Amino acid sequence: MLTIKTITQDPEEVIRRLAGKHFDAREIIGQILASDAQRRQAQQEADASLAEINRLSRSVGLLMKEERKAEAEAVRRQVAEIKDTAKTLEETKHTAEQHIRHLLMLLPNLPHPSVPEGRGAGENVLEKQGGDFPTLTAEAVPHWELATRYDLIDFETGVKIAGAGFPVYKGRGCRLQRALINFFMDRAVEAGYTEVQPPYLVNAASGYGTGQLPDKEGQMYHAVHDDLYLIPTAEVPLMNMYRDVILEETALPVKNVGYSACFRREAGSYGKEVRGLNRLHQFDKVEIVCIDTPRHSYESLREMVDYVQTLLEKLELPWRMLRLCGGDMGFTSSLTFDFEVYAAAQQRWLEVSSVSNCETYQATRLKCRYRDERKKPQLCHTLNGSALALPRMVAALLENNQTPQGIRIPRALIPYTGFDRIES
């Protein structure tokens, strides 16, 4: 989250920059400044009360030595009254601090200066693209028909068991899923990431730590009895490993990778744009995260972006990378690059990865710090990226590689699938 120092130093600049995300912060920041003034006033009066209590307490001893007991008792009563006032002031200060923290949680991260203006996905900026677009026959069909034809995925049974958005993978469909997971994990370990197997349930503190709460509370599945949340991404547990941790600068960057199932309500998603594997409530994803110093984090972001690009190239898919505009960026992100692959049968681009630098926004919530050369704790920068999300990858692989003889498997995956083609 943003710090009170950032806001009080130049509130108008914060309001201006958040407007780049099409977020009107003026009212919230006004409330923060008012509460901060109340907090400061209460602190000053509490400090003055403490000084007066100390002065009067010393005088009680002198009065007692002089056997002026009545005067000493009067001073004691005065001290008790001031202590009651000080207690009230502390309560006022605490209430103001809690209100400030609540309001700070409602503010998104400031966008990086390089973030383009724009309100939505149509105004994102194309950075680069690559890969060859496949030429399909007139008989080509979208992935949901291929999944049924080759008995890879059973969407209807998933609806019976859990509801829409919970597909059942079968046979070679399962094998393809596992092949992609293992391929992504192996490549990440080769690239220097440490493999972590995270839990799929997290407590509320973890959700607040990475910014999913309170912003995405309605999108997260909540096990109310235990007050635990199903993770929307492995980023949440992977980052919360470092909550309330001070790292040594020599240990940075920390680079971890984790595979997990992910759970998202995706409320309000309907129609052909979400058909098949295009949008699910449960899906598999391999996530990479990085914790770094502020001076090196954008170099790490470049490395993460380059790494995701290599995965798409190895899988022989047409891809493009977009720099997200302010209106399409995530709540916690300062700068985000999205990768999309082209699904030829649907003739549309599908997002498969989002790589972001959150700068100190998550680290402030997490209290994730490092000791610099002066041994002074400083806030880290946190970065995360999908590498990669599986459903739309599977959709594009099935659609783009369909032939009259079956579905071709990219060469990089054959050692993992054990077959080079899916046939009837």
CORQUIBEL-V847244 format. One record per residue. N is the residue number from 1. RES is the residue in one small letter. PHI is phi in radians with two decimals (NA if undefined). BURIAL is b if it has 9 or more other ideal C-beta (glycine too) atoms within 8 Angstrom, else e. Layout:
BEGIN
n->[N N]
res->[RES RES]
phi->[PHI PHI]
burial->[BURIAL BURIAL]
END
This chain:
BEGIN
n->[1 2 3 4 5 6 7 8 9 10 11 12 13 14 15 16 17 18 19 20 21 22 23 24 25 26 27 28 29 30 31 32 33 34 35 36 37 38 39 40 41 42 43 44 45 46 47 48 49 50 51 52 53 54 55 56 57 58 59 60 61 62 63 64 65 66 67 68 69 70 71 72 73 74 75 76 77 78 79 80 81 82 83 84 85 86 87 88 89 90 91 92 93 94 95 96 97 98 99 100 101 102 103 104 105 106 107 108 109 110 111 112 113 114 115 116 117 118 119 120 121 122 123 124 125 126 127 128 129 130 131 132 133 134 135 136 137 138 139 140 141 142 143 144 145 146 147 148 149 150 151 152 153 154 155 156 157 158 159 160 161 162 163 164 165 166 167 168 169 170 171 172 173 174 175 176 177 178 179 180 181 182 183 184 185 186 187 188 189 190 191 192 193 194 195 196 197 198 199 200 201 202 203 204 205 206 207 208 209 210 211 212 213 214 215 216 217 218 219 220 221 222 223 224 225 226 227 228 229 230 231 232 233 234 235 236 237 238 239 240 241 242 243 244 245 246 247 248 249 250 251 252 253 254 255 256 257 258 259 260 261 262 263 264 265 266 267 268 269 270 271 272 273 274 275 276 277 278 279 280 281 282 283 284 285 286 287 288 289 290 291 292 293 294 295 296 297 298 299 300 301 302 303 304 305 306 307 308 309 310 311 312 313 314 315 316 317 318 319 320 321 322 323 324 325 326 327 328 329 330 331 332 333 334 335 336 337 338 339 340 341 342 343 344 345 346 347 348 349 350 351 352 353 354 355 356 357 358 359 360 361 362 363 364 365 366 367 368 369 370 371 372 373 374 375 376 377 378 379 380 381 382 383 384 385 386 387 388 389 390 391 392 393 394 395 396 397 398 399 400 401 402 403 404 405 406 407 408 409 410 411 412 413 414 415 416 417 418 419 420 421 422 423 424]
res->[m l t i k t i t q d p e e v i r r l a g k h f d a r e i i g q i l a s d a q r r q a q q e a d a s l a e i n r l s r s v g l l m k e e r k a e a e a v r r q v a e i k d t a k t l e e t k h t a e q h i r h l l m l l p n l p h p s v p e g r g a g e n v l e k q g g d f p t l t a e a v p h w e l a t r y d l i d f e t g v k i a g a g f p v y k g r g c r l q r a l i n f f m d r a v e a g y t e v q p p y l v n a a s g y g t g q l p d k e g q m y h a v h d d l y l i p t a e v p l m n m y r d v i l e e t a l p v k n v g y s a c f r r e a g s y g k e v r g l n r l h q f d k v e i v c i d t p r h s y e s l r e m v d y v q t l l e k l e l p w r m l r l c g g d m g f t s s l t f d f e v y a a a q q r w l e v s s v s n c e t y q a t r l k c r y r d e r k k p q l c h t l n g s a l a l p r m v a a l l e n n q t p q g i r i p r a l i p y t g f d r i e s]
phi->[NA -1.23 -1.66 -1.08 -1.11 -1.03 -1.28 -1.25 -1.15 -2.75 -1.06 -1.16 -1.19 -1.11 -1.05 -1.12 -1.25 -1.20 -1.10 -1.13 -1.67 1.01 -2.08 -1.49 -1.72 -1.04 -1.15 -1.12 -1.18 -1.05 -1.17 -1.10 -1.11 -1.15 -1.17 -1.17 -1.12 -1.11 -1.09 -1.10 -1.10 -1.11 -1.13 -1.09 -1.19 -1.15 -1.11 -1.11 -1.11 -1.11 -1.08 -1.20 -1.07 -1.11 -1.12 -1.17 -1.08 -1.13 -1.20 -1.06 -1.09 -1.14 -1.12 -1.16 -1.10 -1.51 1.01 -1.78 -1.10 -1.08 -1.18 -1.09 -1.12 -1.10 -1.17 -1.04 -1.12 -1.12 -1.07 -1.08 -1.13 -1.16 -1.10 -1.09 -1.12 -1.10 -1.11 -1.09 -1.12 -1.12 -1.14 -1.09 -1.08 -1.08 -1.07 -1.12 -1.14 -1.14 -1.15 -1.09 -1.08 -1.04 -1.19 -1.08 -1.13 -1.51 -1.61 -1.30 -1.24 -1.28 -1.27 -1.11 -0.99 -1.47 -1.21 -1.27 -1.26 2.66 -1.70 -2.69 -1.00 -1.16 -1.94 -1.18 -1.85 -1.25 -1.58 -2.91 -2.69 -2.83 1.53 -1.74 -1.34 -1.29 -1.84 -1.71 -1.37 -1.14 -1.54 -1.10 -2.29 -1.20 -1.09 -1.18 -1.33 -1.12 -1.06 -1.32 -1.03 -1.74 0.98 -1.73 -2.46 -1.95 -1.29 -1.16 -1.16 -1.05 -1.11 -1.13 -1.30 -2.31 2.26 -1.09 1.62 -2.27 -1.24 -1.86 -1.49 -2.40 0.83 -1.20 -1.14 -1.11 -1.09 -1.13 -1.03 -1.12 -1.09 -1.13 -1.04 -1.16 -1.07 -1.12 -1.15 -1.10 -1.13 -1.15 -1.09 -1.06 -1.48 1.78 -1.55 -1.58 -1.30 -2.30 -1.84 -1.57 -1.23 -1.65 -2.08 -2.34 -1.45 -1.08 -1.02 -1.19 -1.10 -1.22 -1.07 -1.79 1.63 -1.22 -1.92 -1.51 -1.05 -1.92 -1.00 -1.22 -1.64 -1.73 -1.34 -2.08 -1.47 -1.07 -1.02 -1.72 0.94 -2.11 -2.03 -1.27 -1.24 -1.45 -2.91 -1.18 -0.91 -1.11 -1.19 -1.11 -1.29 -1.26 -1.01 -1.93 -1.18 1.06 -2.05 -1.91 -1.65 -1.46 -1.00 -1.18 -1.51 -1.66 -1.36 -1.55 -2.23 -2.15 -2.34 -2.53 -1.67 -2.74 -1.32 -2.21 -2.27 -2.48 -1.17 0.90 -1.05 1.47 -1.68 -2.49 1.59 -1.16 -1.15 -2.00 -1.25 1.10 -1.67 -1.14 -2.66 -2.20 -1.55 -2.30 -2.69 -1.74 -2.71 -1.80 -2.06 -1.94 -2.32 -2.49 -2.06 -2.54 -1.42 -1.01 -1.30 -1.99 -1.14 -1.34 -1.20 -1.12 -1.06 -1.07 -1.12 -1.16 -1.09 -1.09 -1.13 -1.07 -1.04 -1.13 -1.09 -1.17 -1.17 -1.13 -1.57 1.05 -1.88 -1.21 -2.42 -2.56 -2.07 -2.05 -1.56 -1.27 -1.36 -0.99 -1.31 -1.93 -1.44 -1.27 -1.05 -1.65 -1.47 -1.72 -2.66 -2.34 -2.03 -1.79 -1.89 -2.21 -2.02 -1.62 -1.69 -1.18 -1.22 -1.43 0.99 -2.63 -1.53 -2.12 -1.22 -2.18 -2.70 -2.33 -2.03 -2.34 -1.88 -1.68 0.85 -1.62 -1.07 -1.24 -1.06 -1.11 -1.16 -1.37 0.98 -1.67 -2.32 -2.38 -1.62 -1.41 -1.11 -1.56 1.14 -1.70 -1.13 -2.26 -1.25 -1.39 -1.79 -2.05 -2.33 -2.60 -2.83 -1.40 -2.56 -2.45 -1.40 -1.42 -0.98 -1.30 -1.11 -1.07 -1.02 -1.21 -1.08 -1.15 -1.20 -1.30 -1.85 -1.30 -2.41 -1.04 -1.63 2.26 -1.81 -1.31 -1.72 -1.00 -0.97 -1.12 -1.65 -1.00 -1.07 -1.63 -1.42 1.47 -2.50 -1.83 -2.75 -1.75 -2.09 -1.17]
burial->[b b e b e b b e e e b e e b b e b b b b b e e e b e e b b e b b b e b b e b b e e b b e b b e e b b e b b e e b b e b b e e b b e e e e e e e b e e b b e b b e e b b e b b e e b b e b b e e b b e b b e e b b b e b b b b b b e e b b e b e e e e b b e e e e e b b e e e e b e e e b e b b b e b b b e b e b b e b e e b b e e e e e b b b b e b e b b b b b b b b b b b b b b e b b b e e e b e b b e b e e b b e e e b b b b b b b b e b b b e b b e b b e e e e b b b b b b b b b b b b b b b b e b e b e b e e b b b b b b b b b e b b b e b e e e e e e e b e b b b e b b b b b b b b b b b b b b b e b b e e b b e e b b e b b b b b b b b b b b b b b b b b b b b b b b e e b b b b b b b b b b b b b b b e e e b b b b b b b b b b b b b b b b b b b b b b b e e e e e b b b b b b b b b b b b b b b b b b b b b b b b b e e e b b b b b e b b b e b b e b e b b e e]
END
